[in-house]
Amino acid sequence: MIQFPTEIPISLEPQGSWPKSVHRFDTRSSNALNAALAAQRPLLVRGNPGTGKSQLARAAAQYLNRLFVTEVVHARAESQDLQYHFDAVGRLGEAQALGAACRTGEERGEEIRECLEPKRFLAPGALWWVFNWETAWKQSAFTRFKHRRPEKPAGWEPAKGSVLLIDEIDKADADLPNGLLETLGNGGFTVPYIDNPVCMQQKVIPPPLVVITTNEERELPDAFLRRCLVLHLYLPDEDPAYREKPEEVKQEALAEYVQKRGRDHFPNLEKEVLAEAASQLWQDRNAARRQGITPPGMAEYIDLLRAVQELGSNLDERLKLLGEIKEFILKKHLDLL
């Protein structure tokens, strides 16, 4: 069992488009990650935006020194998009350009066949990279398709394993999670124009830790849910354990939680600023819930602290700024103004 450092802030280094950040593992998320690794099942992380779902995968990858591969799902995405990318438009453009050259009288038949070979327009997707790094790298070097290679951690080699983050899976329709489930269950998939299937090398490489996030915008298929481990992330005022607690107890728990993490990110901010921002967050979360609106969360709290730290030079200025700018960060829906 891996001992993740619970309730200890760890610094996350910049990686790709991910900026420098700070993360705290709690006991529940640590246990969920260990269970997913042991069961070799995807970990589905559910919760409102801003609760740290995506960052959990990034933090696990850095702590385990594993390759971190991400794929953000969009509304038209299909499960195939996670396996490979085929640039049909680029191949058509190349064919038209070569055809025009031939009409000028040039004899280039063999060259045209080589240039239009389908494999030259095929690039590895996220699943290919985490299933078989070696073949993904070879295809990546061969293709003409412009794509991004995953950034390797220092000293990383395929035997150390990988973490795959599939972000916002609820944006796609049910075909994507169902297709993804088949691919993960089989431990491989076929790729057109490639002789051998892409398969996990389980004897020498550990199965990838797959973390999937959802903002609950769309219901996921039951068959998919049954084959995932599920971690619900929520702030303390939404914790089922606090459901019957008095409001002041919920507010105190929320304030302690967010201030601790705010201090991790901005150690030089005054405690009065952290406390006042937490109070404003509590008020606006309650107002949002009364309106049936997704409430502001940890991400908005951090944004608010970052803004006042940059704009204010002392305690009085920062406390004044909290009241002046909170509506831009915490009240994003017209009904809350």
Secondary structure, 3 states (H helix, E strand, C coil): CCCCCECCCEEECCECCECCEEECECHHHHHHHHHHHHHCCCEEEECCCCCCHHHHHHHHHHHHCCEEEEEECCCCCCHHHHCEEECHHHHHHHHHHHHHHHHCCCCCHHHHHHHCCHHHHEEECHHHHHHCHHHHHHHHHHCCCCCCCCCCCCCCCHHHCEEEEEECHHHCCCHHHHHHHHHHHHCEECCCCCCCCEECCCCCCCCCEEEEEECCCCCCCHHHHHCCEEEECCCHHHCHHHCCCCHHHHHHHHHHHHHHHHHHHCCCCCHHHHHHHHHHHHHHHHHHHHCCCCCCCHHHHHHHHHHHHHHCCCHHHHHHHHHHHHHHHHCCCHHHC
